[in-house]
Amino acid sequence: MDTHSPGREDDLSDCERRLANWQPAAGRLDADAVLFAAGREAGLRRWPPVLWPALCALLAVQAAGFGVWALSERAGRVILAGRLHERALTSTIPLAPHVVEPAEQRYNPSPDDYFHLRRRLEQEPGRWLASAQTVRTQAIGPPPPAPSILRAGQQNGLLP
């Protein structure tokens, strides 16, 4: 407890003066006995804590449930993807039989478009780069002369 300087009694209010005069009785209070009793009470818990272990168990069960749900969801999606793939292989019916495009508007892809190149890459990943044709570049002349560099204070040059 902070001690108040004795020369400044006039700064204290009445309540502060009374609090400053309070002091514990020296004969009845034993600090070692108080600390021993507090430590003993802290070590003797009457009821075991239930909240934290129950909350941890609940969260562990929830995490396990989410894991099982995610695995079953993925397995279901894999099965559906397999069914869709089988249906696409066995189906010869066009998706939109009522829409018939004229022969002039049909798209005829070249063998070097992205789709065909991607198929070749998936089928033969090692040979694709070796069999790709190199594009021949034609030599062009020297680059055009660079425009003059503008400097601070320059008044002639790029302006008409």
N, CA, C and O atoms as a DFTB+ gen file, in Angstrom:
640 C
 N C O
     1  1       0.839      -1.172       0.000
     2  2       0.000       0.000       0.000
     3  2       0.882       1.233       0.000
     4  3       1.833       1.336       0.776
     5  1       0.555       2.160      -0.878
     6  2       1.341       3.379      -0.957
     7  2       1.114       4.209       0.297
     8  3      -0.008       4.341       0.785
     9  1       2.192       4.757       0.796
    10  2       2.065       5.646       1.966
    11  2       1.936       7.068       1.461
    12  3       2.536       7.460       0.460
    13  1       1.153       7.805       2.172
    14  2       0.923       9.200       1.789
    15  2       1.961      10.060       2.488
    16  3       2.285       9.850       3.657
    17  1       2.472      11.028       1.752
    18  2       3.480      11.897       2.374
    19  2       2.815      12.704       3.497
    20  3       1.711      13.215       3.313
    21  1       3.469      12.824       4.648
    22  2       2.827      13.475       5.798
    23  2       2.621      14.978       5.625
    24  3       1.772      15.551       6.307
    25  1       3.358      15.626       4.751
    26  2       3.231      17.069       4.630
    27  2       2.054      17.500       3.771
    28  3       1.828      18.700       3.615
    29  1       1.311      16.583       3.217
    30  2       0.259      16.971       2.285
    31  2      -1.094      16.423       2.743
    32  3      -1.799      15.810       1.941
    33  1      -1.456      16.612       3.935
    34  2      -2.720      16.145       4.476
    35  2      -3.906      16.913       3.921
    36  3      -5.024      16.397       3.910
    37  1      -3.685      18.125       3.465
    38  2      -4.803      18.941       3.002
    39  2      -5.318      18.491       1.632
    40  3      -6.431      18.859       1.255
    41  1      -4.537      17.705       0.874
    42  2      -4.972      17.238      -0.437
    43  2      -5.952      16.070      -0.353
    44  3      -6.612      15.761      -1.345
    45  1      -6.065      15.417       0.797
    46  2      -6.902      14.233       0.930
    47  2      -8.323      14.616       1.321
    48  3      -8.551      15.558       2.080
    49  1      -9.274      13.854       0.778
    50  2     -10.651      14.051       1.216
    51  2     -10.851      13.272       2.508
    52  3      -9.951      12.574       2.977
    53  1     -12.022      13.401       3.062
    54  2     -12.300      12.730       4.330
    55  2     -12.231      11.215       4.176
    56  3     -11.670      10.530       5.031
    57  1     -12.794      10.692       3.101
    58  2     -12.773       9.241       2.857
    59  2     -11.347       8.752       2.644
    60  3     -10.977       7.687       3.138
    61  1     -10.547       9.517       1.914
    62  2      -9.163       9.119       1.670
    63  2      -8.355       9.118       2.962
    64  3      -7.493       8.259       3.146
    65  1      -8.613      10.050       3.843
    66  2      -7.903      10.074       5.129
    67  2      -8.255       8.856       5.969
    68  3      -7.385       8.264       6.609
    69  1      -9.543       8.481       5.968
    70  2      -9.928       7.299       6.737
    71  2      -9.296       6.033       6.172
    72  3      -8.849       5.169       6.927
    73  1      -9.256       5.920       4.823
    74  2      -8.643       4.739       4.201
    75  2      -7.140       4.698       4.461
    76  3      -6.575       3.619       4.640
    77  1      -6.493       5.849       4.485
    78  2      -5.053       5.883       4.738
    79  2      -4.737       5.443       6.165
    80  3      -3.654       4.911       6.411
    81  1      -5.643       5.651       7.101
    82  2      -5.403       5.271       8.491
    83  2      -5.676       3.798       8.763
    84  3      -5.276       3.282       9.807
    85  1      -6.346       3.116       7.849
    86  2      -6.637       1.703       8.079
    87  2      -5.373       0.872       7.907
    88  3      -4.619       1.057       6.953
    89  1      -5.155      -0.034       8.830
    90  2      -4.006      -0.936       8.764
    91  2      -4.442      -2.266       9.348
    92  3      -5.214      -2.297      10.306
    93  1      -3.956      -3.370       8.781
    94  2      -4.355      -4.682       9.308
    95  2      -3.780      -4.895      10.704
    96  3      -2.726      -4.368      11.058
    97  1      -4.512      -5.686      11.478
    98  2      -4.051      -6.002      12.828
    99  2      -2.892      -6.980      12.711
   100  3      -3.012      -7.998      12.029
   101  1      -1.794      -6.696      13.350
   102  2      -0.583      -7.493      13.205
   103  2      -0.659      -8.820      13.953
   104  3       0.002      -9.776      13.549
   105  1      -1.400      -8.909      14.974
   106  2      -1.390     -10.104      15.804
   107  2      -2.225     -11.248      15.269
   108  3      -1.864     -12.404      15.493
   109  1      -3.307     -10.994      14.584
   110  2      -4.227     -12.048      14.197
   111  2      -3.961     -12.642      12.814
   112  3      -4.425     -13.750      12.545
   113  1      -3.244     -11.967      11.935
   114  2      -3.091     -12.412      10.561
   115  2      -1.703     -13.024      10.360
   116  3      -0.680     -12.377      10.584
   117  1      -1.698     -14.312       9.924
   118  2      -0.448     -15.004       9.642
   119  2      -0.387     -15.254       8.129
   120  3      -1.201     -16.011       7.601
   121  1       0.550     -14.639       7.437
   122  2       0.641     -14.722       5.974
   123  2       0.918     -16.150       5.513
   124  3       0.359     -16.586       4.506
   125  1       1.763     -16.883       6.223
   126  2       2.071     -18.261       5.828
   127  2       0.850     -19.161       5.950
   128  3       0.629     -20.030       5.106
   129  1       0.068     -18.960       6.983
   130  2      -1.125     -19.774       7.176
   131  2      -2.163     -19.486       6.091
   132  3      -2.836     -20.399       5.613
   133  1      -2.291     -18.224       5.706
   134  2      -3.239     -17.855       4.659
   135  2      -2.826     -18.481       3.329
   136  3      -3.676     -19.036       2.633
   137  1      -1.546     -18.409       2.957
   138  2      -1.072     -19.006       1.709
   139  2      -1.221     -20.523       1.723
   140  3      -1.579     -21.122       0.710
   141  1      -0.949     -21.144       2.867
   142  2      -1.104     -22.598       2.957
   143  2      -2.565     -22.997       2.785
   144  3      -2.859     -23.962       2.080
   145  1      -3.472     -22.278       3.410
   146  2      -4.899     -22.594       3.306
   147  2      -5.398     -22.377       1.875
   148  3      -6.209     -23.161       1.383
   149  1      -4.920     -21.317       1.196
   150  2      -5.345     -21.058      -0.183
   151  2      -4.842     -22.158      -1.122
   152  3      -5.579     -22.601      -2.002
   153  1      -3.612     -22.597      -0.944
   154  2      -3.077     -23.679      -1.773
   155  2      -3.793     -24.983      -1.529
   156  3      -4.035     -25.748      -2.463
   157  1      -4.130     -25.241      -0.301
   158  2      -4.843     -26.478       0.033
   159  2      -6.235     -26.492      -0.577
   160  3      -6.677     -27.529      -1.072
   161  1      -6.933     -25.371      -0.552
   162  2      -8.271     -25.276      -1.138
   163  2      -8.213     -25.404      -2.660
   164  3      -9.102     -25.991      -3.276
   165  1      -7.153     -24.846      -3.261
   166  2      -7.026     -24.944      -4.716
   167  2      -6.775     -26.390      -5.138
   168  3      -7.234     -26.811      -6.200
   169  1      -6.060     -27.146      -4.326
   170  2      -5.766     -28.538      -4.663
   171  2      -6.929     -29.474      -4.402
   172  3      -6.994     -30.544      -5.007
   173  1      -7.836     -29.114      -3.533
   174  2      -8.969     -29.970      -3.193
   175  2     -10.218     -29.516      -3.949
   176  3     -11.084     -28.853      -3.379
   177  1     -10.305     -29.858      -5.179
   178  2     -11.507     -29.482      -5.937
   179  2     -12.598     -30.481      -5.607
   180  3     -12.391     -31.694      -5.649
   181  1     -13.727     -29.963      -5.288
   182  2     -14.819     -30.837      -4.882
   183  2     -15.508     -31.462      -6.098
   184  3     -15.859     -32.641      -6.058
   185  1     -15.710     -30.703      -7.172
   186  2     -16.379     -31.224      -8.364
   187  2     -15.390     -31.177      -9.526
   188  3     -14.746     -30.151      -9.748
   189  1     -15.267     -32.254     -10.254
   190  2     -14.356     -32.213     -11.411
   191  2     -14.944     -31.320     -12.496
   192  3     -16.164     -31.250     -12.639
   193  1     -14.104     -30.640     -13.258
   194  2     -14.628     -29.786     -14.327
   195  2     -15.249     -30.644     -15.426
   196  3     -14.636     -31.604     -15.894
   197  1     -16.433     -30.304     -15.822
   198  2     -17.167     -31.103     -16.793
   199  2     -17.289     -30.379     -18.135
   200  3     -17.399     -31.026     -19.176
   201  1     -17.271     -29.084     -18.120
   202  2     -17.547     -28.315     -19.333
   203  2     -16.508     -28.540     -20.426
   204  3     -16.873     -28.863     -21.556
   205  1     -15.215     -28.378     -20.115
   206  2     -14.187     -28.470     -21.156
   207  2     -14.049     -29.869     -21.733
   208  3     -13.979     -29.993     -22.956
   209  1     -14.006     -30.932     -20.935
   210  2     -13.931     -32.264     -21.557
   211  2     -15.165     -32.588     -22.397
   212  3     -15.054     -33.227     -23.443
   213  1     -16.340     -32.148     -21.943
   214  2     -17.551     -32.411     -22.720
   215  2     -17.520     -31.644     -24.041
   216  3     -17.910     -32.183     -25.076
   217  1     -17.065     -30.408     -24.014
   218  2     -16.974     -29.611     -25.235
   219  2     -15.956     -30.206     -26.209
   220  3     -16.202     -30.246     -27.414
   221  1     -14.828     -30.661     -25.699
   222  2     -13.817     -31.288     -26.566
   223  2     -14.352     -32.577     -27.170
   224  3     -14.122     -32.843     -28.350
   225  1     -15.054     -33.375     -26.395
   226  2     -15.628     -34.611     -26.925
   227  2     -16.676     -34.308     -27.985
   228  3     -16.738     -34.995     -29.005
   229  1     -17.489     -33.304     -27.762
   230  2     -18.500     -32.924     -28.742
   231  2     -17.852     -32.484     -30.055
   232  3     -18.312     -32.875     -31.127
   233  1     -16.799     -31.681     -29.985
   234  2     -16.122     -31.220     -31.195
   235  2     -15.420     -32.370     -31.917
   236  3     -15.378     -32.386     -33.147
   237  1     -14.869     -33.332     -31.173
   238  2     -14.228     -34.486     -31.805
   239  2     -15.258     -35.343     -32.533
   240  3     -14.999     -35.816     -33.640
   241  1     -16.420     -35.545     -31.921
   242  2     -17.477     -36.315     -32.581
   243  2     -17.971     -35.578     -33.821
   244  3     -18.235     -36.203     -34.849
   245  1     -18.095     -34.268     -33.733
   246  2     -18.534     -33.480     -34.887
   247  2     -17.517     -33.556     -36.022
   248  3     -17.906     -33.707     -37.180
   249  1     -16.227     -33.457     -35.718
   250  2     -15.193     -33.550     -36.754
   251  2     -15.205     -34.925     -37.406
   252  3     -15.059     -35.028     -38.624
   253  1     -15.376     -35.982     -36.620
   254  2     -15.449     -37.325     -37.193
   255  2     -16.685     -37.471     -38.075
   256  3     -16.620     -38.096     -39.134
   257  1     -17.797     -36.908     -37.653
   258  2     -19.014     -36.959     -38.463
   259  2     -18.849     -36.236     -39.783
   260  3     -19.294     -36.727     -40.821
   261  1     -18.211     -35.064     -39.756
   262  2     -17.962     -34.340     -41.006
   263  2     -17.025     -35.118     -41.918
   264  3     -17.205     -35.107     -43.136
   265  1     -16.037     -35.787     -41.360
   266  2     -15.129     -36.593     -42.169
   267  2     -15.850     -37.741     -42.852
   268  3     -15.633     -37.987     -44.038
   269  1     -16.704     -38.447     -42.121
   270  2     -17.475     -39.553     -42.705
   271  2     -18.424     -39.020     -43.770
   272  3     -18.566     -39.629     -44.831
   273  1     -19.070     -37.901     -43.503
   274  2     -19.985     -37.308     -44.482
   275  2     -19.247     -36.918     -45.764
   276  3     -19.745     -37.162     -46.863
   277  1     -18.058     -36.313     -45.629
   278  2     -17.291     -35.895     -46.803
   279  2     -16.856     -37.100     -47.631
   280  3     -16.897     -37.050     -48.860
   281  1     -16.439     -38.181     -46.975
   282  2     -16.039     -39.373     -47.722
   283  2     -17.219     -40.010     -48.447
   284  3     -17.077     -40.462     -49.583
   285  1     -18.372     -40.048     -47.806
   286  2     -19.536     -40.645     -48.469
   287  2     -20.011     -39.746     -49.613
   288  3     -20.466     -40.247     -50.641
   289  1     -19.911     -38.437     -49.444
   290  2     -20.296     -37.516     -50.507
   291  2     -19.385     -37.681     -51.715
   292  3     -19.856     -37.685     -52.852
   293  1     -18.088     -37.818     -51.478
   294  2     -17.147     -38.005     -52.580
   295  2     -17.405     -39.332     -53.280
   296  3     -17.362     -39.395     -54.508
   297  1     -17.670     -40.386     -52.527
   298  2     -17.945     -41.678     -53.147
   299  2     -19.206     -41.600     -54.007
   300  3     -19.256     -42.187     -55.088
   301  1     -20.203     -40.894     -53.543
   302  2     -21.423     -40.726     -54.328
   303  2     -21.167     -39.961     -55.611
   304  3     -21.715     -40.302     -56.659
   305  1     -20.340     -38.931     -55.538
   306  2     -20.026     -38.165     -56.744
   307  2     -19.228     -38.997     -57.733
   308  3     -19.425     -38.867     -58.941
   309  1     -18.332     -39.849     -57.250
   310  2     -17.555     -40.705     -58.144
   311  2     -18.472     -41.693     -58.850
   312  3     -18.307     -41.946     -60.043
   313  1     -19.431     -42.249     -58.131
   314  2     -20.376     -43.183     -58.738
   315  2     -21.210     -42.476     -59.796
   316  3     -21.407     -43.012     -60.887
   317  1     -21.703     -41.281     -59.492
   318  2     -22.496     -40.540     -60.475
   319  2     -21.672     -40.160     -61.703
   320  3     -22.187     -40.195     -62.820
   321  1     -20.422     -39.804     -61.519
   322  2     -19.561     -39.473     -62.655
   323  2     -19.333     -40.698     -63.529
   324  3     -19.287     -40.584     -64.754
   325  1     -19.189     -41.869     -62.912
   326  2     -19.042     -43.108     -63.688
   327  2     -20.290     -43.411     -64.495
   328  3     -20.201     -43.810     -65.656
   329  1     -21.456     -43.222     -63.884
   330  2     -22.709     -43.448     -64.613
   331  2     -22.853     -42.482     -65.792
   332  3     -23.291     -42.875     -66.873
   333  1     -22.486     -41.236     -65.581
   334  2     -22.571     -40.250     -66.645
   335  2     -21.615     -40.598     -67.789
   336  3     -21.956     -40.438     -68.961
   337  1     -20.439     -41.064     -67.447
   338  2     -19.471     -41.449     -68.470
   339  2     -19.976     -42.660     -69.267
   340  3     -19.845     -42.702     -70.490
   341  1     -20.547     -43.633     -68.571
   342  2     -21.105     -44.807     -69.264
   343  2     -22.255     -44.392     -70.171
   344  3     -22.361     -44.883     -71.295
   345  1     -23.108     -43.508     -69.706
   346  2     -24.238     -43.056     -70.517
   347  2     -23.749     -42.303     -71.749
   348  3     -24.328     -42.442     -72.826
   349  1     -22.694     -41.512     -71.604
   350  2     -22.157     -40.772     -72.743
   351  2     -21.556     -41.724     -73.775
   352  3     -21.637     -41.464     -74.975
   353  1     -20.953     -42.826     -73.317
   354  2     -20.372     -43.780     -74.252
   355  2     -21.442     -44.582     -74.991
   356  3     -21.271     -44.896     -76.169
   357  1     -22.532     -44.916     -74.322
   358  2     -23.562     -45.746     -74.946
   359  2     -24.601     -44.924     -75.697
   360  3     -25.324     -45.471     -76.530
   361  1     -24.692     -43.656     -75.433
   362  2     -25.708     -42.828     -76.061
   363  2     -25.256     -42.387     -77.442
   364  3     -24.175     -41.821     -77.600
   365  1     -26.091     -42.648     -78.445
   366  2     -25.814     -42.178     -79.802
   367  2     -26.851     -41.160     -80.236
   368  3     -26.790     -40.638     -81.349
   369  1     -27.794     -40.881     -79.366
   370  2     -28.844     -39.919     -79.680
   371  2     -28.268     -38.527     -79.504
   372  3     -27.664     -38.244     -78.469
   373  1     -28.434     -37.657     -80.474
   374  2     -27.932     -36.289     -80.302
   375  2     -28.687     -35.592     -79.172
   376  3     -29.851     -35.888     -78.901
   377  1     -28.003     -34.672     -78.534
   378  2     -28.602     -34.004     -77.385
   379  2     -29.780     -33.123     -77.784
   380  3     -30.746     -33.021     -77.027
   381  1     -29.729     -32.497     -78.931
   382  2     -30.810     -31.633     -79.371
   383  2     -31.227     -32.053     -80.787
   384  3     -30.750     -31.466     -81.758
   385  1     -32.113     -33.062     -80.929
   386  2     -32.444     -33.564     -82.261
   387  2     -33.274     -32.589     -83.069
   388  3     -33.289     -32.682     -84.296
   389  1     -33.966     -31.656     -82.431
   390  2     -34.817     -30.731     -83.157
   391  2     -34.028     -29.591     -83.803
   392  3     -34.564     -28.874     -84.649
   393  1     -32.758     -29.415     -83.415
   394  2     -31.938     -28.346     -83.978
   395  2     -31.039     -28.965     -85.042
   396  3     -30.181     -29.794     -84.736
   397  1     -31.239     -28.561     -86.278
   398  2     -30.417     -29.045     -87.381
   399  2     -29.767     -27.840     -88.021
   400  3     -30.437     -26.903     -88.457
   401  1     -28.448     -27.885     -88.068
   402  2     -27.719     -26.765     -88.640
   403  2     -27.539     -26.995     -90.135
   404  3     -27.347     -28.129     -90.575
   405  1     -27.597     -25.957     -90.889
   406  2     -27.287     -26.103     -92.320
   407  2     -25.822     -26.488     -92.512
   408  3     -24.984     -26.213     -91.653
   409  1     -25.529     -27.108     -93.612
   410  2     -24.175     -27.593     -93.871
   411  2     -23.175     -26.448     -93.946
   412  3     -22.002     -26.642     -93.626
   413  1     -23.604     -25.264     -94.358
   414  2     -22.690     -24.143     -94.496
   415  2     -22.226     -23.612     -93.128
   416  3     -21.131     -23.061     -93.019
   417  1     -23.049     -23.776     -92.099
   418  2     -22.725     -23.209     -90.804
   419  2     -22.040     -24.204     -89.870
   420  3     -21.711     -23.842     -88.740
   421  1     -21.823     -25.401     -90.290
   422  2     -21.157     -26.383     -89.426
   423  2     -19.689     -26.035     -89.298
   424  3     -19.069     -25.528     -90.232
   425  1     -19.160     -26.309     -88.158
   426  2     -17.760     -25.998     -87.873
   427  2     -16.931     -27.226     -88.177
   428  3     -17.213     -28.308     -87.662
   429  1     -15.928     -27.078     -88.993
   430  2     -14.993     -28.155     -89.296
   431  2     -13.652     -27.794     -88.666
   432  3     -12.920     -26.962     -89.202
   433  1     -13.329     -28.408     -87.542
   434  2     -12.092     -28.025     -86.850
   435  2     -10.866     -28.544     -87.607
   436  3     -10.905     -29.570     -88.285
   437  1      -9.799     -27.800     -87.461
   438  2      -8.551     -28.230     -88.084
   439  2      -7.876     -29.241     -87.159
   440  3      -8.157     -29.267     -85.961
   441  1      -6.994     -30.068     -87.705
   442  2      -6.320     -31.047     -86.849
   443  2      -5.315     -30.410     -85.902
   444  3      -4.789     -31.092     -85.022
   445  1      -5.038     -29.133     -86.057
   446  2      -4.082     -28.477     -85.169
   447  2      -4.753     -27.559     -84.153
   448  3      -4.080     -26.734     -83.536
   449  1      -6.070     -27.687     -83.967
   450  2      -6.717     -26.841     -82.972
   451  2      -6.429     -27.387     -81.571
   452  3      -5.827     -28.450     -81.419
   453  1      -6.857     -26.659     -80.576
   454  2      -6.533     -26.986     -79.188
   455  2      -7.050     -28.360     -78.784
   456  3      -6.335     -29.122     -78.134
   457  1      -8.265     -28.681     -79.155
   458  2      -8.863     -29.950     -78.752
   459  2      -8.048     -31.131     -79.276
   460  3      -7.747     -32.059     -78.525
   461  1      -7.695     -31.101     -80.540
   462  2      -6.942     -32.215     -81.116
   463  2      -5.529     -32.290     -80.553
   464  3      -5.015     -33.380     -80.303
   465  1      -4.903     -31.137     -80.355
   466  2      -3.571     -31.144     -79.748
   467  2      -3.607     -31.673     -78.329
   468  3      -2.697     -32.382     -77.901
   469  1      -4.645     -31.334     -77.607
   470  2      -4.779     -31.821     -76.231
   471  2      -4.984     -33.335     -76.212
   472  3      -4.410     -34.026     -75.370
   473  1      -5.795     -33.855     -77.128
   474  2      -5.996     -35.302     -77.220
   475  2      -4.681     -36.011     -77.501
   476  3      -4.371     -37.027     -76.878
   477  1      -3.897     -35.468     -78.451
   478  2      -2.614     -36.098     -78.763
   479  2      -1.686     -36.068     -77.555
   480  3      -0.956     -37.027     -77.306
   481  1      -1.713     -34.981     -76.813
   482  2      -0.873     -34.886     -75.630
   483  2      -1.282     -35.908     -74.582
   484  3      -0.417     -36.495     -73.931
   485  1      -2.576     -36.137     -74.402
   486  2      -3.040     -37.113     -73.419
   487  2      -2.718     -38.536     -73.852
   488  3      -2.396     -39.374     -73.009
   489  1      -2.796     -38.828     -75.143
   490  2      -2.547     -40.180     -75.618
   491  2      -1.062     -40.501     -75.657
   492  3      -0.656     -41.592     -75.259
   493  1      -0.252     -39.574     -76.127
   494  2       1.184     -39.806     -76.243
   495  2       1.929     -38.609     -75.662
   496  3       2.355     -37.733     -76.416
   497  1       2.094     -38.549     -74.351
   498  2       2.702     -37.356     -73.759
   499  2       4.172     -37.172     -74.122
   500  3       4.650     -36.038     -74.149
   501  1       4.906     -38.248     -74.403
   502  2       6.323     -38.122     -74.695
   503  2       6.597     -37.701     -76.120
   504  3       7.569     -36.992     -76.378
   505  1       5.760     -38.124     -77.050
   506  2       6.014     -37.884     -78.465
   507  2       5.465     -36.556     -78.961
   508  3       5.875     -36.080     -80.020
   509  1       4.577     -35.968     -78.245
   510  2       3.880     -34.789     -78.759
   511  2       4.828     -33.645     -79.071
   512  3       4.732     -33.032     -80.134
   513  1       5.740     -33.353     -78.158
   514  2       6.655     -32.245     -78.382
   515  2       7.666     -32.573     -79.478
   516  3       8.079     -31.684     -80.223
   517  1       8.066     -33.838     -79.583
   518  2       9.041     -34.205     -80.602
   519  2       8.423     -34.149     -81.991
   520  3       9.112     -33.819     -82.957
   521  1       7.134     -34.465     -82.109
   522  2       6.505     -34.496     -83.417
   523  2       5.920     -33.147     -83.837
   524  3       5.467     -32.992     -84.971
   525  1       5.927     -32.191     -82.944
   526  2       5.364     -30.884     -83.294
   527  2       6.237     -30.220     -84.350
   528  3       7.465     -30.253     -84.270
   529  1       5.604     -29.635     -85.315
   530  2       6.347     -28.976     -86.382
   531  2       6.844     -27.629     -85.886
   532  3       6.138     -26.892     -85.198
   533  1       8.055     -27.339     -86.250
   534  2       8.599     -26.045     -85.853
   535  2       8.128     -24.996     -86.838
   536  3       8.045     -25.255     -88.039
   537  1       7.831     -23.850     -86.351
   538  2       7.368     -22.755     -87.190
   539  2       8.591     -22.013     -87.694
   540  3       9.426     -21.569     -86.906
   541  1       8.694     -21.881     -88.998
   542  2       9.826     -21.174     -89.577
   543  2       9.548     -19.683     -89.519
   544  3       8.472     -19.207     -89.884
   545  1      10.528     -18.984     -89.059
   546  2      10.385     -17.533     -88.988
   547  2      11.111     -16.917     -90.162
   548  3      12.197     -17.351     -90.546
   549  1      10.515     -15.936     -90.702
   550  2      11.160     -15.224     -91.795
   551  2      11.985     -14.092     -91.212
   552  3      11.571     -13.400     -90.282
   553  1      13.138     -13.932     -91.777
   554  2      14.010     -12.867     -91.292
   555  2      13.444     -11.526     -91.743
   556  3      13.125     -11.334     -92.916
   557  1      13.332     -10.646     -90.837
   558  2      12.888      -9.297     -91.175
   559  2      14.074      -8.371     -91.017
   560  3      15.048      -8.702     -90.340
   561  1      13.995      -7.267     -91.611
   562  2      15.106      -6.327     -91.599
   563  2      15.391      -5.781     -90.211
   564  3      14.771      -6.186     -89.227
   565  1      16.323      -4.870     -90.149
   566  2      16.662      -4.277     -88.854
   567  2      15.469      -3.490     -88.308
   568  3      14.610      -3.049     -89.072
   569  1      15.420      -3.321     -87.018
   570  2      14.296      -2.583     -86.431
   571  2      14.314      -1.131     -86.902
   572  3      15.368      -0.601     -87.253
   573  1      13.169      -0.504     -86.908
   574  2      13.126       0.904     -87.317
   575  2      13.905       1.754     -86.330
   576  3      14.058       1.381     -85.167
   577  1      14.388       2.877     -86.781
   578  2      15.167       3.718     -85.869
   579  2      14.293       4.207     -84.717
   580  3      13.117       4.525     -84.890
   581  1      14.895       4.253     -83.561
   582  2      14.179       4.683     -82.360
   583  2      13.925       6.176     -82.436
   584  3      14.749       6.917     -82.971
   585  1      12.790       6.629     -81.907
   586  2      12.543       8.070     -81.911
   587  2      13.557       8.769     -81.030
   588  3      14.123       8.179     -80.109
   589  1      13.770      10.012     -81.325
   590  2      14.771      10.749     -80.548
   591  2      14.324      10.851     -79.100
   592  3      13.133      10.900     -78.796
   593  1      15.275      10.879     -78.252
   594  2      15.001      10.941     -76.817
   595  2      14.745      12.390     -76.433
   596  3      15.532      13.278     -76.760
   597  1      13.658      12.615     -75.750
   598  2      13.327      13.967     -75.308
   599  2      14.099      14.281     -74.043
   600  3      14.255      13.439     -73.159
   601  1      14.571      15.490     -73.977
   602  2      15.309      15.931     -72.802
   603  2      14.594      17.145     -72.212
   604  3      13.820      17.821     -72.889
   605  1      14.867      17.401     -70.956
   606  2      14.240      18.543     -70.292
   607  2      14.638      19.839     -70.975
   608  3      15.821      20.068     -71.225
   609  1      13.690      20.672     -71.275
   610  2      13.945      21.957     -71.893
   611  2      14.008      21.901     -73.406
   612  3      14.182      22.943     -74.039
   613  1      13.871      20.723     -74.019
   614  2      13.938      20.599     -75.474
   615  2      12.646      21.127     -76.080
   616  3      11.560      20.745     -75.644
   617  1      12.744      21.985     -77.059
   618  2      11.547      22.569     -77.656
   619  2      11.305      22.081     -79.069
   620  3      10.211      22.283     -79.598
   621  1      12.250      21.465     -79.683
   622  2      12.025      20.912     -81.014
   623  2      12.060      19.397     -80.917
   624  3      12.580      18.847     -79.946
   625  1      11.533      18.749     -81.874
   626  2      11.548      17.297     -81.859
   627  2      10.242      16.757     -82.340
   628  3       9.911      16.939     -83.512
   629  1       9.483      16.106     -81.511
   630  2       8.283      15.419     -81.916
   631  2       7.102      16.337     -82.151
   632  3       6.084      15.895     -82.684
   633  1       7.202      17.579     -81.775
   634  2       6.088      18.499     -81.962
   635  2       6.098      19.023     -83.388
   636  3       7.185      19.241     -83.922
   637  1       4.938      19.244     -84.055
   638  2       4.906      19.748     -85.434
   639  2       5.244      21.211     -85.516
   640  3       5.259      21.781     -86.607
